[in-house]
């Protein structure tokens, strides 16, 4: 079972981690200051356009900061710290590893991930899925980069379901358009699906009669994006829909880029 927010048994070690992280970071090196770095908090407040400063609370200690922020904003602050701590280079490794273990041991729904080349908090998914996504991202060039952006948009601390769904489609387009319709420079996933259906010979090497299932997966991904319609047809994807879209895009990108999905005689 995974736990949302900051469950009671995770509160004290998480506050201790934030306190240590804020003391460790100063510019791009380590500091032996005994007080949390105020500049980090000020930068967070500027980035989030926070109306009231929390410097007074910070002077009273991280527990006072946590109480003033509340659970969700504090987790946003942890995500912010992860990004900045990573900039310490090799010195960041033990600090980030401490947070990774803390989240794992506490059964948190949040985990430490890497998307777009940067460490960040992400919703925890089964480890095998993460490994498959990481492998696909690493081996799929620009399509992999788009897939990484889609993943972070849906599983990160500030989900953007519309961007996640759009980037998932763009990742599949980037991976497969030049394979399906190499002469169509304006190909979309919709035209790709249309052409694949017309060609009728796109298969995976599966010993099954319905080995054309990837075409139907791509079709479902395209049809499900209602947010591409203007006017009365517009509807932003739900979180569940965006997650499903990204999960659909992962194997499609991998199959196209690896050559597993191709036209068969």
N, C-alpha and C positions, 0 to 999 in steps of 0.2 A: 504494500500500500504506500502511495506517495502522499505527502502532506503539503498543503498549500500555505502560502504566507510564511510566517516565522513561528513554528510551533514552540511551546514553552521550553522544551529540551534543547532547542537550537538557538534560543535567544542569547544566552550568555556567551557561548563560544563565537557566535557571529559578531556580537558587539566587541569581543576581544580581538577578533580578526580585523575589524574595521579600525579599531584603535591602533593596532600594530601597523596596518597598512598606511594609515595617515601619518604615522611617525616615520615610516621608512621612506616615504616619497618626498623628495624636494628637488625640483628641477629634473635632472636626469641621473641623479646619483643617490646614494644612501646618506641619511642624516642620523645623527645620534641625539637629535632633539628629544626632549622628554614630553613635548606637547604635540598634539595632532596638528597637521599642517593646515592652517587657516586658508591659505590660498586655494587649496583644493575645494574646500566648501564654497568659497566665493565664486570659483569658476563654475561649480555645479549650479549655484543659484543663478548665475548669469545665463548659462546654457538652457536652464529650465524656466527662465524668466520668473523666478520666485519673487513675489511682492514683498514678503517680510524676511529679513535676514535671520539666520540662525546662529550667528557668531556668538551671541551671548550664551545660548544653550551649549554650544561646543566648548565654551570656557568652563562649563560645569561638568564636562565629560561626555563621552559617547552615549551613555545611557540616557542623559537628558536630551541629546540630539535625537535619539531613536524615539523617545516619547513624544517629542514635538513634531517629528516627521510623520509618524504613523508607519504601519507595516509596508504599504505599497511604495510610498516615496522612499523609504529607507532601502528597500530592495533596488529601486532605481539608482540610489546613491551607491549601493554596492556594485551595480553594473558599471556605473561611471568610474568607480575606483579600479575595477578590473582593467578597464581600458588604459587608464593612466599608469597603473602599476606595471603593465606589460612593457611600457616604454623604458623600464629600467634595464631591459635586455636580460642577460643571464642572471642578474641579481633578482629578477622577478620570479624565477622558477619556483623557489621554495615557498614564496608567499602565495602564489597562485595554486600551487599543489596543496597547500594547507586548506585553502578554500574548497578545492575540489573534494578533498577527503571529508571535510566538514559537511558539505551538502550531501555527499553519498551516505555517510554514516547516520545523518539525521533523517534520512528518507525524504529529503526535500523533493518537491516537484521540479525544482530548478537544478541545473547542472552547469558546469563550466564547459563551454564549447568554443570552437574557433570557426568563424565564418567571415569571408572576405578578408582573410589574413589577420584578423584581430580577435583576441579573446573576448568573450561576452557571456552573460547569463542566457541560457536557453531552456525552454521547457524540456524536461527529460523524456526521452523516447527509448525504446529497447536498444540495447547496445549494438545488436546486430544490424539494426536499421541505420544507426549512426555510422557504423563502419562502412556499410554499403554506400551511403550518401557521400562520405568522405572520399571513398575510392572513386566514385563517379565524378565528383567535383574535380579531383586531382588529375583525372585522365581525360577530361572532356573540353579542355581549352576554354574558349569564350562561352560556350554553352554551360560549362561547369561553373564559371563565374556567375552567370545569370541564375543558375540553380542555387548557388550559395546565397545569393541575395534574396531569392524567393524563400529559402529556408529560414534565414534570419528574420525576414519580414513577418513570417507567420509564427515562429517559435521564440522570438526574442522578447525582451521586456516590454516593448511598445509595439504590439502587433498591428500591422497594416494589411488587412486581408485583401484589399483591392490590389495593392502592389504585389503581394505574394502571388495571387492568382495570375496577374499579368506577367510577372517575371517567370512563372512556371511555364506559361505558354511560349514566351519568348525563348526560353531555354530549349524547348523542343523544336521550335522553328530554327534556331541557330544550329542545332545538332542535325536536323533532317532535311531542311529545305533544299540544300544543294544536292542532296542524294535523290530526293523524290522528283523535284522539278528544277534541274540545274540551269535551265534557260529562263526561268521566271525569277527575275530579280526582286519582284514585289510579292513573293509568295507569303502567305499566311498559313497558320495551322489549318484554317478552314479550307483553303485551296489545296493544301497538302492532302487532307483527308479525302476531299473530292477526287483528286487525281489517283490516290491509292485505291480507292474503291473502284474507279473506272478501270484501272490497270488489272486489278483482281488477282495479282500474283505475289502480294507481299506476305511473307511468312517468317516465322521463327522455325528453327529446326526442332520441332516438337513432334512426337509420334501421336498426334491427335488431329482429328478432323477440323477442329476450330483453331488451328495454328495461326489464323489471321486475327487473333484477339488483340494484338497491339493496335490494329487499325481502329477497332471499336473503342479501345482505351483512349486513343487520340481524339476520336470523335466525341466521346463523353467529356473529355477535358475542354474541347472547343465549345460544345453546346452549353456546358454548365456555366460559362462566363457571361452571366446576364448583365454584368456591369459595363460591358462594352457597348450596350445599347443606350442611346440618349432618349430623352422624352419619357413617356410613360413606361418604357421597357427597362428603365434603369433600376437596378437594385444591387447594393453593395454585397459582396459575398459574406456569408457568415464565417465564423472562425472554423467551424467544422468543414465547411465547403472548401475554404482555402487550404486547410491541412490536407484534405483529400486530393486537391488539385496538385499540390507539391509532391505528395506521395505517388501520384500517377505519373508525374513528370520524371521522377528519378529513373525508373526502368526504361522509359522511352528514350531519354537522353543516352543512357548507357547502351541500349540496343543499337541506336543509330550510330553512335560514335565508334562502337566496337565492330560494327558490321554484322552483328547477329541478326538484325532486322534488315532484310533485303528482298529483292524480287527473286522468286524461285521459279524454275521451269515447271 
